[in-house]
Amino acid sequence: MAYEVTATRKRPQDFEKLVGQEFVVSTLENAIQEGHIAHAYLFSGPRGVGKTSSARLLAKALNCERGMSAHPCGECSSCREIAAGTSVDVIEIDGASNTSVNDIRAIKEEVLFPPQSSRYKIYIIDEVHMLSTSAFNALLKTIEEPPEYIIFIFATTELQKVPATIRSRCQQFRFQLIPQELIQSCLKSAADDLSIEADEDALFWIAKEATGSMRDAYTLFDQVAAFSGNHITLQKIRERLNLAGFSKISEIVSLSVLGTPDKAIEVLSSLFEAGVSPEQIVKDSADFFRTILLYKTGIRRPSLLGVSEDDIPKELVDALSKEQIEAALKAEMDLYRDMRYSISPRFEVELMVSRLSSLSSLVSGESLMQEIKKMREGIAEGKVIVKKKVERVIAKEEVSTPIETKERIETKEEPEPQIAITEPKPVEEAIVNNPDPIEEPTNKAIDISLIPLIQDELRYMGKSVESRYITAATAIEDNGDNTILITMGQAFQYNSLLPSIYHL
């Protein structure tokens, strides 16, 4: 007898053996029992979950020679021919290979002829989203009002690419991914049929790698069974498929994060020497950080974690925060995208392992803001006391610009009079450094004109225009005090010059 792959050998031959699609099975069975048969069905969902198998089961149920039933006999010639794909009244068409409008026109011509020996003439079009726009338009009228003996069953993995005009004319069934537990039990049954001993952790890994696709799980199972002999183990899978493995990645990350990156690089080098590709190491590392991230958030279900709870390094999980694990996972995914442009993927992986040594000190922006918020609240409540650091300040004497006129230098040799400004008065003359009005100047005026000196200082301060407001400036000696009498032409000139003269 010729060898038959497990995916074909284990293809369900009745609705009861279609696993993971309870809603589809119950709906189709009820419709068949009540005789409510639609003229067009649209099966959508991921690959390898039973869409084409369900289409064949529906065709068998409708064309069984013992009568239309949700549980066809599987023994009549119609059931056997449909199962083998040789029935003349059940036509399977690959939508990816028959995309043109001419192919659809041929179907429109064929539907005019009734079935030869069956109750219905059924067209199963797989990957229907691959049809061209013209082909879809040519099919619209046919699927809307077909002959009573014609049934269309469309299957697609990309429902969004099917035009809404087609979807509205069909009964839609959405297929779901198959749970990992069901895939593992089906793999166990397949191993028992072949008299192969398979470890639970090995079947668990195969089911996890299938990512919800039963066909992918059976295909990977056949490959593993081919090199494992009569006993399938996880160790053999890792060695033959060149996998890094969860335990090795856990060892590398733990050594690097917990303070011995040199030993982590040595373990990484042993993986390269064993033939494990850098891409595979990065993929396994991303899967590792995903697992410990889920574990950190409180998830304990093995099918979701991907490993048993006992294999997770608790010390590493406690040493890292959720934000740090998220940053490591993102770094691994970014590295996988960037490796195609790298001069050496191995160097990239070694650099990543080296950077993991500082992962425990990584602080995210959110964490930093939370710490600042807590500190502010503690200061406000008096729980946190901030001590101000006292520093010794040495005062330095300010040195004026060395650019001075000869007249200014000669004047500074004499004692410089103190200048003070009184409150503004609506008079043309103001007394500086003497708040009391001077009734009779009994003091003796010094014969020194100060206008050039004061104007020179004002120009130095950038007040060259205002310096022309001064009409007289006389130094007066009053009982040992030096006072300057400044005269201006208008009151507004006094107000504009007051701040500048005050700083002279």
Summary of the structure (lengths in Angstrom):
residues: 504
radius of gyration: 46.0
end to end distance: 115.7
largest distance: 142.7
contacts: 1402
relative contact order: 0.06
helix: 52%
strand: 12%
